[in-house]
Amino acid sequence: MASAGLYRRTLPPPSIEFASPEGKKIFTEALQNGTMNGFFKLISYYQTQSDPAFCGLATLSVVLNALAIDPGRKWKGTSILSFFLSYFFYFETDFNFIDSLIAN
C-alpha cells in the first residue's frame, strides 16, 4: 500500500478545486465581470513544477514568460522546435544556480 503523500491530497479550506462546481462558478463569474485578463496570459505559459521544492522557480518562469521578458540566450539548437523552446521561454531549470546559493 502506498504511503500518504502529496498526490491528490484534499485541499485545505479556504482553497477551492478549480474543476469543482464552485470553482467553475467562480471562474464564470470572474470571466463575466471582466476580471480574468491576467489569467489567460499566465495559463498560456503554465508549467508544473518538477519537484515540490521548485514551486517558486516554476512560478517565476511562468511569470517571466507571461511578461515576455527576453531570456537573452543565443540559439544552439539543431531544429526549429529546439530553437523555439530554448530561445524564447524560461524553464525552472534556468534557475538551478539558486540551489547552490541555498546550500551554502
Buried (B, 14 or more C-beta within 10 A) or exposed (E): EEEEEEEEEEEEEEEBEEEEEEEEEEBEEEEEEEEBEEEEBBEEBEBEBEEEEBEEBBBBBBBBBBEEEEBEEEEEEEEEEEEEEBBEBBBBEBBEEBEEEEEE
